[in-house]
Amino acid sequence: MTDAITGDLFFRAKIEEAARAVGAPLPRFVSSAEKVSAELVILELSPRTGGVEAVAKILERSPGARVVAFGSHVDTEMLDRARSLGAAEVMPRSRFVREMGRILLGQAPEVPGEEKPVE
């Protein structure tokens, strides 16, 4: 199961659309880190969602959770802090949009420079 925390209704719709497009289960949208119970947690890093502090709260509540956090590309300090607090993946919003399908399917990120097998 996947939980998602986002304060942006537009992004909520985009996440649902991406899940449908790849055949992934729709995530459960929760309002705060205290309500997380899934193995995969998608977290928008913003003041509305608890920001980077939410990463620590999620991992304290669910130590085995895989947190994928995204936020503004210009706030590199916030992205770095989320990484240091234990988020499994941290990325700018634009990359999250490109990789939503993979993330919702629970797939690992591609390793840069590694060739994909030809099918």
N, C-alpha and C positions, 0 to 999 in steps of 0.2 A: 504494500500500500504506500501511497505517496501523500504527504501533507504539503500544502503550499501556504505561505504567508506573504501576502502582497496587499498593499494599501491602494492599489491602482485597479479600478474595475476594468479598464481597457486591457491591462495585462492579464487579468483573470480570464477574460474572454479569449485572449491569444493563447494562453496555456491550455484552455479547454479545447480550442480549435486544433492545436498541435497534437494533443492527446488523441483526438478523434482521427486525425490524418494518419497517424502511425499505428493506430489500433491499440494504444495503451489505455489502461483504466484511467478514468477521470480522477484527478487528485481531489482530496478533501481539502477545502479551503478553511483555514482556521484563523482566528483573529490575533493570536499571540503565541509565543514560545511555550507558555504554560499549557497550551491545549494540544501540543504535538504528541503523537503516539505512533507515527509511521517510521519505517526503516529508512525511507528517502524523504528528505525535507528540502523543498525549494524555498529559498528565503530572499525576498527583495530587501536589500540593505537601504533602509530609509528611516527617518524618525518615526513615521507612522507604524512601522513594524517592530520597533525596538532596536533597530540598527545593529551594529556589531555585537552589542551586548546580548542580542537574541541568540547568536551562535553559541555563546557560552551556556546560556540557559537551556537551549535545546540539548546540547551534549551532556549537561549535568543531569537533565531529566531522562534522556535516552542515550546512554553512552555509546551504543552501537550504531546510532543513526548516521547516515551519510548526508551531510549538509552541503547543498549546492547553493551558493550565494551569488547574487548579482547586484550591480549598482552602477552608479555613474562612472564613466571612464575617466573623468577629470579628478575624481576623489580617490587617488591612488593610495593615500594613507588609510582610508577606510577599507579598501580592498585588501591591502596588506595586513591590516589588523584582523580582519575576518579570517584570513589565511592563518595567521599566528594563533588565533583562538581555536583552530582545529577544523575549519570548514574543509571538506574534501576537495571541493572545486570552488574557485572564486573567479568571477569573470565580469567584464563590463556588460552592460545591458545588451549592446548590439551583438555580442558573441552569444549571449544566452538565447536571443531570438533565433539565431542561426542554428543552435544546437539543441533547442527544446525537445525535438523528437527523440534524439539520442538519450537525453537526460531522462525523459519520461519513461523510456523503455529500460532504464537502469543500466545502460551501456557505459563502459569506461571511455574516457576521452581518447582521441587518436593521439599517437605519439608523433610529434613533428618530425618529418623526414622519413618516417616509416612508410613503406609502400603498402598499399592495400592489395590483397590477392585478387587476381583477375578471375572473374566468374564466367 
